């Protein structure tokens, strides 16, 4: 992924709200690598989890890599945020 600007993030979020797995995955990448946003593993895990639920195998791999570096509390928070997002979309 190249450097992500604000407009690209807005487009990813709009596409994610439509349920596009690629946009969910791209948001996970942005938050896990700090592209256009601060690094936030909890938020990245949330997006990767949602993309994985849509069938993205690469998102499953990234989610597992992040989970290995996160506390159980952080993972629980990421899962809660994913459920919350699902309930709204």
HTML snippet that shows the backbone in 3Dmol.js (N, CA, C, O; Angstrom):
<script src="https://3Dmol.org/build/3Dmol-min.js"></script>
<div id="view" style="width:600px;height:400px;position:relative"></div>
<script>
const pdb = `
ATOM      1  N   UNK A   1       0.846  -1.164   0.000  1.00  0.00           N
ATOM      2  CA  UNK A   1       0.000   0.000   0.000  1.00  0.00           C
ATOM      3  C   UNK A   1       0.891   1.227   0.000  1.00  0.00           C
ATOM      4  O   UNK A   1       1.852   1.318   0.764  1.00  0.00           O
ATOM      5  N   UNK A   2       0.558   2.165  -0.868  1.00  0.00           N
ATOM      6  CA  UNK A   2       1.297   3.415  -0.875  1.00  0.00           C
ATOM      7  C   UNK A   2       0.796   4.301   0.266  1.00  0.00           C
ATOM      8  O   UNK A   2      -0.117   3.927   1.003  1.00  0.00           O
ATOM      9  N   UNK A   3       1.395   5.456   0.397  1.00  0.00           N
ATOM     10  CA  UNK A   3       0.993   6.376   1.453  1.00  0.00           C
ATOM     11  C   UNK A   3      -0.479   6.748   1.278  1.00  0.00           C
ATOM     12  O   UNK A   3      -0.917   7.093   0.181  1.00  0.00           O
ATOM     13  N   UNK A   4      -1.220   6.675   2.356  1.00  0.00           N
ATOM     14  CA  UNK A   4      -2.662   6.918   2.321  1.00  0.00           C
ATOM     15  C   UNK A   4      -2.934   8.322   2.826  1.00  0.00           C
ATOM     16  O   UNK A   4      -2.468   8.708   3.898  1.00  0.00           O
ATOM     17  N   UNK A   5      -3.697   9.092   2.041  1.00  0.00           N
ATOM     18  CA  UNK A   5      -4.068  10.435   2.476  1.00  0.00           C
ATOM     19  C   UNK A   5      -5.487  10.428   3.039  1.00  0.00           C
ATOM     20  O   UNK A   5      -6.174   9.407   3.015  1.00  0.00           O
ATOM     21  N   UNK A   6      -5.907  11.575   3.540  1.00  0.00           N
ATOM     22  CA  UNK A   6      -7.209  11.699   4.187  1.00  0.00           C
ATOM     23  C   UNK A   6      -8.350  11.309   3.247  1.00  0.00           C
ATOM     24  O   UNK A   6      -9.259  10.581   3.645  1.00  0.00           O
ATOM     25  N   UNK A   7      -8.307  11.787   2.012  1.00  0.00           N
ATOM     26  CA  UNK A   7      -9.377  11.492   1.059  1.00  0.00           C
ATOM     27  C   UNK A   7      -9.490   9.997   0.781  1.00  0.00           C
ATOM     28  O   UNK A   7     -10.590   9.468   0.626  1.00  0.00           O
ATOM     29  N   UNK A   8      -8.358   9.331   0.720  1.00  0.00           N
ATOM     30  CA  UNK A   8      -8.363   7.884   0.498  1.00  0.00           C
ATOM     31  C   UNK A   8      -8.984   7.164   1.681  1.00  0.00           C
ATOM     32  O   UNK A   8      -9.761   6.226   1.505  1.00  0.00           O
ATOM     33  N   UNK A   9      -8.642   7.603   2.891  1.00  0.00           N
ATOM     34  CA  UNK A   9      -9.243   7.000   4.087  1.00  0.00           C
ATOM     35  C   UNK A   9     -10.756   7.197   4.109  1.00  0.00           C
ATOM     36  O   UNK A   9     -11.500   6.284   4.469  1.00  0.00           O
ATOM     37  N   UNK A  10     -11.202   8.372   3.730  1.00  0.00           N
ATOM     38  CA  UNK A  10     -12.638   8.647   3.680  1.00  0.00           C
ATOM     39  C   UNK A  10     -13.305   7.698   2.682  1.00  0.00           C
ATOM     40  O   UNK A  10     -14.382   7.166   2.949  1.00  0.00           O
ATOM     41  N   UNK A  11     -12.663   7.490   1.539  1.00  0.00           N
ATOM     42  CA  UNK A  11     -13.227   6.576   0.536  1.00  0.00           C
ATOM     43  C   UNK A  11     -13.231   5.145   1.053  1.00  0.00           C
ATOM     44  O   UNK A  11     -14.205   4.420   0.847  1.00  0.00           O
ATOM     45  N   UNK A  12     -12.149   4.722   1.729  1.00  0.00           N
ATOM     46  CA  UNK A  12     -12.120   3.378   2.315  1.00  0.00           C
ATOM     47  C   UNK A  12     -13.285   3.203   3.294  1.00  0.00           C
ATOM     48  O   UNK A  12     -13.959   2.173   3.293  1.00  0.00           O
ATOM     49  N   UNK A  13     -13.512   4.221   4.125  1.00  0.00           N
ATOM     50  CA  UNK A  13     -14.596   4.125   5.112  1.00  0.00           C
ATOM     51  C   UNK A  13     -15.955   4.057   4.429  1.00  0.00           C
ATOM     52  O   UNK A  13     -16.822   3.290   4.849  1.00  0.00           O
ATOM     53  N   UNK A  14     -16.148   4.851   3.382  1.00  0.00           N
ATOM     54  CA  UNK A  14     -17.417   4.814   2.646  1.00  0.00           C
ATOM     55  C   UNK A  14     -17.630   3.437   2.020  1.00  0.00           C
ATOM     56  O   UNK A  14     -18.730   2.886   2.074  1.00  0.00           O
ATOM     57  N   UNK A  15     -16.583   2.892   1.432  1.00  0.00           N
ATOM     58  CA  UNK A  15     -16.677   1.560   0.821  1.00  0.00           C
ATOM     59  C   UNK A  15     -16.853   0.480   1.877  1.00  0.00           C
ATOM     60  O   UNK A  15     -17.571  -0.495   1.656  1.00  0.00           O
ATOM     61  N   UNK A  16     -16.199   0.647   3.030  1.00  0.00           N
ATOM     62  CA  UNK A  16     -16.355  -0.316   4.127  1.00  0.00           C
ATOM     63  C   UNK A  16     -17.800  -0.325   4.611  1.00  0.00           C
ATOM     64  O   UNK A  16     -18.346  -1.382   4.926  1.00  0.00           O
ATOM     65  N   UNK A  17     -18.415   0.848   4.669  1.00  0.00           N
ATOM     66  CA  UNK A  17     -19.811   0.937   5.103  1.00  0.00           C
ATOM     67  C   UNK A  17     -20.752   0.217   4.143  1.00  0.00           C
ATOM     68  O   UNK A  17     -21.878  -0.122   4.509  1.00  0.00           O
ATOM     69  N   UNK A  18     -20.294  -0.014   2.926  1.00  0.00           N
ATOM     70  CA  UNK A  18     -21.064  -0.783   1.941  1.00  0.00           C
ATOM     71  C   UNK A  18     -20.747  -2.272   2.029  1.00  0.00           C
ATOM     72  O   UNK A  18     -21.298  -3.080   1.282  1.00  0.00           O
ATOM     73  N   UNK A  19     -19.848  -2.626   2.956  1.00  0.00           N
ATOM     74  CA  UNK A  19     -19.510  -4.030   3.154  1.00  0.00           C
ATOM     75  C   UNK A  19     -18.427  -4.576   2.251  1.00  0.00           C
ATOM     76  O   UNK A  19     -18.288  -5.793   2.123  1.00  0.00           O
ATOM     77  N   UNK A  20     -17.657  -3.706   1.623  1.00  0.00           N
ATOM     78  CA  UNK A  20     -16.595  -4.171   0.723  1.00  0.00           C
ATOM     79  C   UNK A  20     -15.404  -4.686   1.514  1.00  0.00           C
ATOM     80  O   UNK A  20     -14.784  -3.950   2.283  1.00  0.00           O
ATOM     81  N   UNK A  21     -15.095  -5.952   1.316  1.00  0.00           N
ATOM     82  CA  UNK A  21     -13.997  -6.596   2.051  1.00  0.00           C
ATOM     83  C   UNK A  21     -12.667  -5.900   1.792  1.00  0.00           C
ATOM     84  O   UNK A  21     -11.863  -5.753   2.713  1.00  0.00           O
ATOM     85  N   UNK A  22     -12.420  -5.468   0.553  1.00  0.00           N
ATOM     86  CA  UNK A  22     -11.145  -4.819   0.253  1.00  0.00           C
ATOM     87  C   UNK A  22     -10.983  -3.515   1.027  1.00  0.00           C
ATOM     88  O   UNK A  22      -9.880  -3.187   1.466  1.00  0.00           O
ATOM     89  N   UNK A  23     -12.067  -2.776   1.197  1.00  0.00           N
ATOM     90  CA  UNK A  23     -11.995  -1.522   1.955  1.00  0.00           C
ATOM     91  C   UNK A  23     -11.772  -1.798   3.439  1.00  0.00           C
ATOM     92  O   UNK A  23     -10.990  -1.106   4.091  1.00  0.00           O
ATOM     93  N   UNK A  24     -12.455  -2.807   3.972  1.00  0.00           N
ATOM     94  CA  UNK A  24     -12.248  -3.200   5.368  1.00  0.00           C
ATOM     95  C   UNK A  24     -10.786  -3.581   5.590  1.00  0.00           C
ATOM     96  O   UNK A  24     -10.163  -3.162   6.566  1.00  0.00           O
ATOM     97  N   UNK A  25     -10.251  -4.381   4.670  1.00  0.00           N
ATOM     98  CA  UNK A  25      -8.854  -4.804   4.733  1.00  0.00           C
ATOM     99  C   UNK A  25      -7.910  -3.602   4.656  1.00  0.00           C
ATOM    100  O   UNK A  25      -6.955  -3.510   5.427  1.00  0.00           O
ATOM    101  N   UNK A  26      -8.181  -2.678   3.721  1.00  0.00           N
ATOM    102  CA  UNK A  26      -7.315  -1.513   3.567  1.00  0.00           C
ATOM    103  C   UNK A  26      -7.317  -0.635   4.816  1.00  0.00           C
ATOM    104  O   UNK A  26      -6.290  -0.057   5.170  1.00  0.00           O
ATOM    105  N   UNK A  27      -8.458  -0.534   5.478  1.00  0.00           N
ATOM    106  CA  UNK A  27      -8.493   0.205   6.744  1.00  0.00           C
ATOM    107  C   UNK A  27      -7.647  -0.503   7.798  1.00  0.00           C
ATOM    108  O   UNK A  27      -6.952   0.153   8.575  1.00  0.00           O
ATOM    109  N   UNK A  28      -7.698  -1.823   7.832  1.00  0.00           N
ATOM    110  CA  UNK A  28      -6.843  -2.580   8.743  1.00  0.00           C
ATOM    111  C   UNK A  28      -5.377  -2.317   8.479  1.00  0.00           C
ATOM    112  O   UNK A  28      -4.591  -2.126   9.408  1.00  0.00           O
ATOM    113  N   UNK A  29      -5.013  -2.308   7.205  1.00  0.00           N
ATOM    114  CA  UNK A  29      -3.620  -2.008   6.855  1.00  0.00           C
ATOM    115  C   UNK A  29      -3.222  -0.607   7.288  1.00  0.00           C
ATOM    116  O   UNK A  29      -2.139  -0.399   7.835  1.00  0.00           O
ATOM    117  N   UNK A  30      -4.099   0.347   7.042  1.00  0.00           N
ATOM    118  CA  UNK A  30      -3.778   1.731   7.410  1.00  0.00           C
ATOM    119  C   UNK A  30      -3.510   1.842   8.905  1.00  0.00           C
ATOM    120  O   UNK A  30      -2.520   2.448   9.315  1.00  0.00           O
ATOM    121  N   UNK A  31      -4.389   1.258   9.725  1.00  0.00           N
ATOM    122  CA  UNK A  31      -4.225   1.373  11.180  1.00  0.00           C
ATOM    123  C   UNK A  31      -3.082   0.505  11.719  1.00  0.00           C
ATOM    124  O   UNK A  31      -2.489   0.837  12.746  1.00  0.00           O
ATOM    125  N   UNK A  32      -2.776  -0.583  11.048  1.00  0.00           N
ATOM    126  CA  UNK A  32      -1.686  -1.431  11.545  1.00  0.00           C
ATOM    127  C   UNK A  32      -0.311  -0.886  11.172  1.00  0.00           C
ATOM    128  O   UNK A  32       0.683  -1.212  11.821  1.00  0.00           O
ATOM    129  N   UNK A  33      -0.251  -0.064  10.136  1.00  0.00           N
ATOM    130  CA  UNK A  33       1.040   0.459   9.676  1.00  0.00           C
ATOM    131  C   UNK A  33       1.190   1.963   9.865  1.00  0.00           C
ATOM    132  O   UNK A  33       2.268   2.513   9.638  1.00  0.00           O
ATOM    133  N   UNK A  34       0.111   2.634  10.281  1.00  0.00           N
ATOM    134  CA  UNK A  34       0.182   4.076  10.480  1.00  0.00           C
ATOM    135  C   UNK A  34       0.146   4.881   9.199  1.00  0.00           C
ATOM    136  O   UNK A  34       0.704   5.976   9.136  1.00  0.00           O
ATOM    137  N   UNK A  35      -0.503   4.351   8.178  1.00  0.00           N
ATOM    138  CA  UNK A  35      -0.618   5.061   6.903  1.00  0.00           C
ATOM    139  C   UNK A  35      -1.814   6.004   6.942  1.00  0.00           C
ATOM    140  O   UNK A  35      -2.955   5.566   6.794  1.00  0.00           O
ATOM    141  N   UNK A  36      -1.564   7.291   7.139  1.00  0.00           N
ATOM    142  CA  UNK A  36      -2.613   8.294   7.158  1.00  0.00           C
ATOM    143  C   UNK A  36      -3.292   8.450   8.507  1.00  0.00           C
ATOM    144  O   UNK A  36      -4.080   9.374   8.707  1.00  0.00           O
ATOM    145  N   UNK A  37      -2.992   7.556   9.427  1.00  0.00           N
ATOM    146  CA  UNK A  37      -3.546   7.571  10.789  1.00  0.00           C
ATOM    147  C   UNK A  37      -2.454   7.103  11.739  1.00  0.00           C
ATOM    148  O   UNK A  37      -1.415   6.606  11.304  1.00  0.00           O
ATOM    149  N   UNK A  38      -2.687   7.260  13.028  1.00  0.00           N
ATOM    150  CA  UNK A  38      -1.747   6.716  13.998  1.00  0.00           C
ATOM    151  C   UNK A  38      -1.878   5.202  14.064  1.00  0.00           C
ATOM    152  O   UNK A  38      -2.953   4.656  13.816  1.00  0.00           O
ATOM    153  N   UNK A  39      -0.806   4.535  14.391  1.00  0.00           N
ATOM    154  CA  UNK A  39      -0.852   3.080  14.555  1.00  0.00           C
ATOM    155  C   UNK A  39      -1.785   2.750  15.722  1.00  0.00           C
ATOM    156  O   UNK A  39      -1.636   3.282  16.822  1.00  0.00           O
ATOM    157  N   UNK A  40      -2.735   1.877  15.465  1.00  0.00           N
ATOM    158  CA  UNK A  40      -3.714   1.480  16.470  1.00  0.00           C
ATOM    159  C   UNK A  40      -4.074   0.025  16.214  1.00  0.00           C
ATOM    160  O   UNK A  40      -4.915  -0.268  15.365  1.00  0.00           O
ATOM    161  N   UNK A  41      -3.438  -0.891  16.946  1.00  0.00           N
ATOM    162  CA  UNK A  41      -3.648  -2.317  16.718  1.00  0.00           C
ATOM    163  C   UNK A  41      -5.073  -2.763  17.031  1.00  0.00           C
ATOM    164  O   UNK A  41      -5.593  -3.668  16.379  1.00  0.00           O
ATOM    165  N   UNK A  42      -5.705  -2.142  18.014  1.00  0.00           N
ATOM    166  CA  UNK A  42      -7.085  -2.520  18.342  1.00  0.00           C
ATOM    167  C   UNK A  42      -8.000  -2.212  17.159  1.00  0.00           C
ATOM    168  O   UNK A  42      -8.800  -3.054  16.751  1.00  0.00           O
ATOM    169  N   UNK A  43      -7.879  -1.011  16.615  1.00  0.00           N
ATOM    170  CA  UNK A  43      -8.707  -0.624  15.476  1.00  0.00           C
ATOM    171  C   UNK A  43      -8.336  -1.441  14.242  1.00  0.00           C
ATOM    172  O   UNK A  43      -9.214  -1.846  13.480  1.00  0.00           O
ATOM    173  N   UNK A  44      -7.056  -1.683  14.042  1.00  0.00           N
ATOM    174  CA  UNK A  44      -6.624  -2.503  12.907  1.00  0.00           C
ATOM    175  C   UNK A  44      -7.209  -3.914  13.009  1.00  0.00           C
ATOM    176  O   UNK A  44      -7.700  -4.457  12.019  1.00  0.00           O
ATOM    177  N   UNK A  45      -7.155  -4.500  14.193  1.00  0.00           N
ATOM    178  CA  UNK A  45      -7.712  -5.840  14.395  1.00  0.00           C
ATOM    179  C   UNK A  45      -9.201  -5.841  14.067  1.00  0.00           C
ATOM    180  O   UNK A  45      -9.700  -6.765  13.425  1.00  0.00           O
ATOM    181  N   UNK A  46      -9.909  -4.800  14.511  1.00  0.00           N
ATOM    182  CA  UNK A  46     -11.343  -4.682  14.206  1.00  0.00           C
ATOM    183  C   UNK A  46     -11.574  -4.753  12.701  1.00  0.00           C
ATOM    184  O   UNK A  46     -12.401  -5.536  12.234  1.00  0.00           O
ATOM    185  N   UNK A  47     -10.840  -3.933  11.935  1.00  0.00           N
ATOM    186  CA  UNK A  47     -11.042  -3.893  10.489  1.00  0.00           C
ATOM    187  C   UNK A  47     -10.638  -5.204   9.834  1.00  0.00           C
ATOM    188  O   UNK A  47     -11.333  -5.687   8.940  1.00  0.00           O
ATOM    189  N   UNK A  48      -9.525  -5.785  10.264  1.00  0.00           N
ATOM    190  CA  UNK A  48      -9.117  -7.076   9.703  1.00  0.00           C
ATOM    191  C   UNK A  48     -10.144  -8.154  10.029  1.00  0.00           C
ATOM    192  O   UNK A  48     -10.431  -9.010   9.192  1.00  0.00           O
ATOM    193  N   UNK A  49     -10.695  -8.120  11.228  1.00  0.00           N
ATOM    194  CA  UNK A  49     -11.702  -9.096  11.622  1.00  0.00           C
ATOM    195  C   UNK A  49     -12.931  -8.973  10.722  1.00  0.00           C
ATOM    196  O   UNK A  49     -13.463  -9.981  10.257  1.00  0.00           O
ATOM    197  N   UNK A  50     -13.377  -7.758  10.478  1.00  0.00           N
ATOM    198  CA  UNK A  50     -14.537  -7.547   9.615  1.00  0.00           C
ATOM    199  C   UNK A  50     -14.251  -7.995   8.185  1.00  0.00           C
ATOM    200  O   UNK A  50     -15.111  -8.594   7.539  1.00  0.00           O
ATOM    201  N   UNK A  51     -13.057  -7.710   7.691  1.00  0.00           N
ATOM    202  CA  UNK A  51     -12.680  -8.161   6.338  1.00  0.00           C
ATOM    203  C   UNK A  51     -12.617  -9.682   6.281  1.00  0.00           C
ATOM    204  O   UNK A  51     -13.045 -10.292   5.302  1.00  0.00           O
ATOM    205  N   UNK A  52     -12.081 -10.288   7.334  1.00  0.00           N
ATOM    206  CA  UNK A  52     -12.006 -11.753   7.383  1.00  0.00           C
ATOM    207  C   UNK A  52     -13.406 -12.365   7.366  1.00  0.00           C
ATOM    208  O   UNK A  52     -13.627 -13.405   6.746  1.00  0.00           O
ATOM    209  N   UNK A  53     -14.335 -11.724   8.040  1.00  0.00           N
ATOM    210  CA  UNK A  53     -15.716 -12.206   8.049  1.00  0.00           C
ATOM    211  C   UNK A  53     -16.336 -12.144   6.651  1.00  0.00           C
ATOM    212  O   UNK A  53     -17.265 -12.891   6.343  1.00  0.00           O
ATOM    213  N   UNK A  54     -15.814 -11.249   5.812  1.00  0.00           N
ATOM    214  CA  UNK A  54     -16.276 -11.123   4.428  1.00  0.00           C
ATOM    215  C   UNK A  54     -15.508 -12.045   3.490  1.00  0.00           C
ATOM    216  O   UNK A  54     -15.728 -12.026   2.279  1.00  0.00           O
ATOM    217  N   UNK A  55     -14.593 -12.866   4.056  1.00  0.00           N
ATOM    218  CA  UNK A  55     -13.886 -13.859   3.252  1.00  0.00           C
ATOM    219  C   UNK A  55     -12.461 -13.532   2.865  1.00  0.00           C
ATOM    220  O   UNK A  55     -11.854 -14.284   2.103  1.00  0.00           O
ATOM    221  N   UNK A  56     -11.905 -12.442   3.358  1.00  0.00           N
ATOM    222  CA  UNK A  56     -10.533 -12.071   3.006  1.00  0.00           C
ATOM    223  C   UNK A  56      -9.528 -12.936   3.767  1.00  0.00           C
ATOM    224  O   UNK A  56      -9.380 -12.815   4.983  1.00  0.00           O
ATOM    225  N   UNK A  57      -8.849 -13.798   3.037  1.00  0.00           N
ATOM    226  CA  UNK A  57      -7.848 -14.682   3.649  1.00  0.00           C
ATOM    227  C   UNK A  57      -6.641 -13.890   4.146  1.00  0.00           C
ATOM    228  O   UNK A  57      -6.094 -14.190   5.207  1.00  0.00           O
ATOM    229  N   UNK A  58      -6.229 -12.882   3.385  1.00  0.00           N
ATOM    230  CA  UNK A  58      -5.071 -12.089   3.794  1.00  0.00           C
ATOM    231  C   UNK A  58      -5.388 -11.320   5.077  1.00  0.00           C
ATOM    232  O   UNK A  58      -4.506 -11.117   5.911  1.00  0.00           O
ATOM    233  N   UNK A  59      -6.639 -10.895   5.238  1.00  0.00           N
ATOM    234  CA  UNK A  59      -7.037 -10.214   6.475  1.00  0.00           C
ATOM    235  C   UNK A  59      -6.957 -11.171   7.660  1.00  0.00           C
ATOM    236  O   UNK A  59      -6.590 -10.762   8.762  1.00  0.00           O
ATOM    237  N   UNK A  60      -7.293 -12.428   7.445  1.00  0.00           N
ATOM    238  CA  UNK A  60      -7.185 -13.426   8.516  1.00  0.00           C
ATOM    239  C   UNK A  60      -5.743 -13.549   8.987  1.00  0.00           C
ATOM    240  O   UNK A  60      -5.480 -13.656  10.184  1.00  0.00           O
ATOM    241  N   UNK A  61      -4.810 -13.532   8.037  1.00  0.00           N
ATOM    242  CA  UNK A  61      -3.390 -13.631   8.386  1.00  0.00           C
ATOM    243  C   UNK A  61      -2.914 -12.414   9.167  1.00  0.00           C
ATOM    244  O   UNK A  61      -2.220 -12.551  10.174  1.00  0.00           O
ATOM    245  N   UNK A  62      -3.288 -11.219   8.702  1.00  0.00           N
ATOM    246  CA  UNK A  62      -2.903  -9.998   9.402  1.00  0.00           C
ATOM    247  C   UNK A  62      -3.508  -9.958  10.799  1.00  0.00           C
ATOM    248  O   UNK A  62      -2.846  -9.573  11.763  1.00  0.00           O
ATOM    249  N   UNK A  63      -4.780 -10.363  10.899  1.00  0.00           N
ATOM    250  CA  UNK A  63      -5.455 -10.375  12.209  1.00  0.00           C
ATOM    251  C   UNK A  63      -4.701 -11.284  13.174  1.00  0.00           C
ATOM    252  O   UNK A  63      -4.505 -10.925  14.336  1.00  0.00           O
ATOM    253  N   UNK A  64      -4.281 -12.444  12.710  1.00  0.00           N
ATOM    254  CA  UNK A  64      -3.552 -13.385  13.562  1.00  0.00           C
ATOM    255  C   UNK A  64      -2.197 -12.807  13.984  1.00  0.00           C
ATOM    256  O   UNK A  64      -1.785 -12.965  15.133  1.00  0.00           O
ATOM    257  N   UNK A  65      -1.513 -12.145  13.066  1.00  0.00           N
ATOM    258  CA  UNK A  65      -0.221 -11.542  13.392  1.00  0.00           C
ATOM    259  C   UNK A  65      -0.394 -10.451  14.457  1.00  0.00           C
ATOM    260  O   UNK A  65       0.387 -10.370  15.405  1.00  0.00           O
ATOM    261  N   UNK A  66      -1.416  -9.625  14.291  1.00  0.00           N
ATOM    262  CA  UNK A  66      -1.659  -8.584  15.288  1.00  0.00           C
ATOM    263  C   UNK A  66      -2.014  -9.181  16.634  1.00  0.00           C
ATOM    264  O   UNK A  66      -1.502  -8.754  17.669  1.00  0.00           O
ATOM    265  N   UNK A  67      -2.899 -10.180  16.617  1.00  0.00           N
ATOM    266  CA  UNK A  67      -3.357 -10.796  17.867  1.00  0.00           C
ATOM    267  C   UNK A  67      -2.176 -11.338  18.677  1.00  0.00           C
ATOM    268  O   UNK A  67      -2.200 -11.317  19.908  1.00  0.00           O
ATOM    269  N   UNK A  68      -1.156 -11.817  17.988  1.00  0.00           N
ATOM    270  CA  UNK A  68       0.018 -12.353  18.673  1.00  0.00           C
ATOM    271  C   UNK A  68       0.766 -11.273  19.446  1.00  0.00           C
ATOM    272  O   UNK A  68       1.515 -11.579  20.373  1.00  0.00           O
ATOM    273  N   UNK A  69       0.566 -10.008  19.069  1.00  0.00           N
ATOM    274  CA  UNK A  69       1.254  -8.889  19.719  1.00  0.00           C
ATOM    275  C   UNK A  69       0.354  -8.100  20.675  1.00  0.00           C
ATOM    276  O   UNK A  69       0.789  -7.123  21.286  1.00  0.00           O
ATOM    277  N   UNK A  70      -0.897  -8.532  20.794  1.00  0.00           N
ATOM    278  CA  UNK A  70      -1.875  -7.797  21.599  1.00  0.00           C
ATOM    279  C   UNK A  70      -2.200  -8.543  22.889  1.00  0.00           C
ATOM    280  O   UNK A  70      -2.055  -9.762  22.972  1.00  0.00           O
ATOM    281  N   UNK A  71      -2.638  -7.795  23.881  1.00  0.00           N
ATOM    282  CA  UNK A  71      -3.093  -8.426  25.126  1.00  0.00           C
ATOM    283  C   UNK A  71      -4.508  -8.971  24.914  1.00  0.00           C
ATOM    284  O   UNK A  71      -5.184  -8.608  23.951  1.00  0.00           O
ATOM    285  N   UNK A  72      -4.941  -9.836  25.814  1.00  0.00           N
ATOM    286  CA  UNK A  72      -6.299 -10.377  25.705  1.00  0.00           C
ATOM    287  C   UNK A  72      -7.328  -9.261  25.854  1.00  0.00           C
ATOM    288  O   UNK A  72      -8.389  -9.317  25.233  1.00  0.00           O
ATOM    289  N   UNK A  73      -7.033  -8.258  26.660  1.00  0.00           N
ATOM    290  CA  UNK A  73      -7.923  -7.115  26.805  1.00  0.00           C
ATOM    291  C   UNK A  73      -8.057  -6.313  25.517  1.00  0.00           C
ATOM    292  O   UNK A  73      -9.146  -5.860  25.165  1.00  0.00           O
ATOM    293  N   UNK A  74      -6.942  -6.143  24.824  1.00  0.00           N
ATOM    294  CA  UNK A  74      -6.972  -5.420  23.556  1.00  0.00           C
ATOM    295  C   UNK A  74      -7.775  -6.197  22.507  1.00  0.00           C
ATOM    296  O   UNK A  74      -8.549  -5.613  21.749  1.00  0.00           O
ATOM    297  N   UNK A  75      -7.584  -7.493  22.474  1.00  0.00           N
ATOM    298  CA  UNK A  75      -8.337  -8.321  21.520  1.00  0.00           C
ATOM    299  C   UNK A  75      -9.824  -8.267  21.835  1.00  0.00           C
ATOM    300  O   UNK A  75     -10.652  -8.148  20.932  1.00  0.00           O
ATOM    301  N   UNK A  76     -10.160  -8.353  23.113  1.00  0.00           N
ATOM    302  CA  UNK A  76     -11.570  -8.271  23.514  1.00  0.00           C
ATOM    303  C   UNK A  76     -12.173  -6.939  23.087  1.00  0.00           C
ATOM    304  O   UNK A  76     -13.312  -6.900  22.621  1.00  0.00           O
ATOM    305  N   UNK A  77     -11.433  -5.855  23.237  1.00  0.00           N
ATOM    306  CA  UNK A  77     -11.911  -4.541  22.823  1.00  0.00           C
ATOM    307  C   UNK A  77     -12.098  -4.481  21.309  1.00  0.00           C
ATOM    308  O   UNK A  77     -13.087  -3.928  20.827  1.00  0.00           O
ATOM    309  N   UNK A  78     -11.157  -5.043  20.563  1.00  0.00           N
ATOM    310  CA  UNK A  78     -11.269  -5.065  19.101  1.00  0.00           C
ATOM    311  C   UNK A  78     -12.505  -5.851  18.668  1.00  0.00           C
ATOM    312  O   UNK A  78     -13.218  -5.440  17.752  1.00  0.00           O
ATOM    313  N   UNK A  79     -12.752  -6.966  19.318  1.00  0.00           N
ATOM    314  CA  UNK A  79     -13.933  -7.774  18.989  1.00  0.00           C
ATOM    315  C   UNK A  79     -15.217  -7.029  19.339  1.00  0.00           C
ATOM    316  O   UNK A  79     -16.200  -7.099  18.602  1.00  0.00           O
ATOM    317  N   UNK A  80     -15.206  -6.322  20.455  1.00  0.00           N
ATOM    318  CA  UNK A  80     -16.375  -5.533  20.839  1.00  0.00           C
ATOM    319  C   UNK A  80     -16.647  -4.446  19.813  1.00  0.00           C
ATOM    320  O   UNK A  80     -17.793  -4.217  19.428  1.00  0.00           O
ATOM    321  N   UNK A  81     -15.583  -3.776  19.369  1.00  0.00           N
ATOM    322  CA  UNK A  81     -15.731  -2.722  18.367  1.00  0.00           C
ATOM    323  C   UNK A  81     -16.251  -3.282  17.041  1.00  0.00           C
ATOM    324  O   UNK A  81     -17.053  -2.637  16.367  1.00  0.00           O
ATOM    325  N   UNK A  82     -15.797  -4.474  16.670  1.00  0.00           N
ATOM    326  CA  UNK A  82     -16.286  -5.101  15.432  1.00  0.00           C
ATOM    327  C   UNK A  82     -17.774  -5.414  15.550  1.00  0.00           C
ATOM    328  O   UNK A  82     -18.536  -5.172  14.614  1.00  0.00           O
ATOM    329  N   UNK A  83     -18.192  -5.951  16.693  1.00  0.00           N
ATOM    330  CA  UNK A  83     -19.620  -6.248  16.890  1.00  0.00           C
ATOM    331  C   UNK A  83     -20.444  -4.966  16.849  1.00  0.00           C
ATOM    332  O   UNK A  83     -21.528  -4.926  16.267  1.00  0.00           O
ATOM    333  N   UNK A  84     -19.916  -3.931  17.470  1.00  0.00           N
ATOM    334  CA  UNK A  84     -20.605  -2.640  17.473  1.00  0.00           C
ATOM    335  C   UNK A  84     -20.765  -2.118  16.047  1.00  0.00           C
ATOM    336  O   UNK A  84     -21.839  -1.655  15.662  1.00  0.00           O
ATOM    337  N   UNK A  85     -19.682  -2.198  15.267  1.00  0.00           N
ATOM    338  CA  UNK A  85     -19.715  -1.744  13.873  1.00  0.00           C
ATOM    339  C   UNK A  85     -20.748  -2.543  13.087  1.00  0.00           C
ATOM    340  O   UNK A  85     -21.524  -1.974  12.319  1.00  0.00           O
ATOM    341  N   UNK A  86     -20.760  -3.845  13.277  1.00  0.00           N
ATOM    342  CA  UNK A  86     -21.731  -4.695  12.575  1.00  0.00           C
ATOM    343  C   UNK A  86     -23.159  -4.326  12.916  1.00  0.00           C
ATOM    344  O   UNK A  86     -24.035  -4.351  12.050  1.00  0.00           O
ATOM    345  N   UNK A  87     -23.397  -3.988  14.159  1.00  0.00           N
ATOM    346  CA  UNK A  87     -24.757  -3.643  14.566  1.00  0.00           C
ATOM    347  C   UNK A  87     -25.227  -2.338  13.921  1.00  0.00           C
ATOM    348  O   UNK A  87     -26.429  -2.113  13.783  1.00  0.00           O
ATOM    349  N   UNK A  88     -24.294  -1.487  13.530  1.00  0.00           N
ATOM    350  CA  UNK A  88     -24.632  -0.207  12.899  1.00  0.00           C
ATOM    351  C   UNK A  88     -24.668  -0.286  11.380  1.00  0.00           C
ATOM    352  O   UNK A  88     -25.249   0.578  10.725  1.00  0.00           O
ATOM    353  N   UNK A  89     -24.050  -1.315  10.821  1.00  0.00           N
ATOM    354  CA  UNK A  89     -23.949  -1.407   9.364  1.00  0.00           C
ATOM    355  C   UNK A  89     -24.550  -2.708   8.930  1.00  0.00           C
ATOM    356  O   UNK A  89     -24.578  -3.008   7.736  1.00  0.00           O
TER     357      UNK A  89
END
`;
const viewer = $3Dmol.createViewer("view");
viewer.addModel(pdb, "pdb");
viewer.setStyle({}, {cartoon: {color: "spectrum"}});
viewer.zoomTo();
viewer.render();
</script>
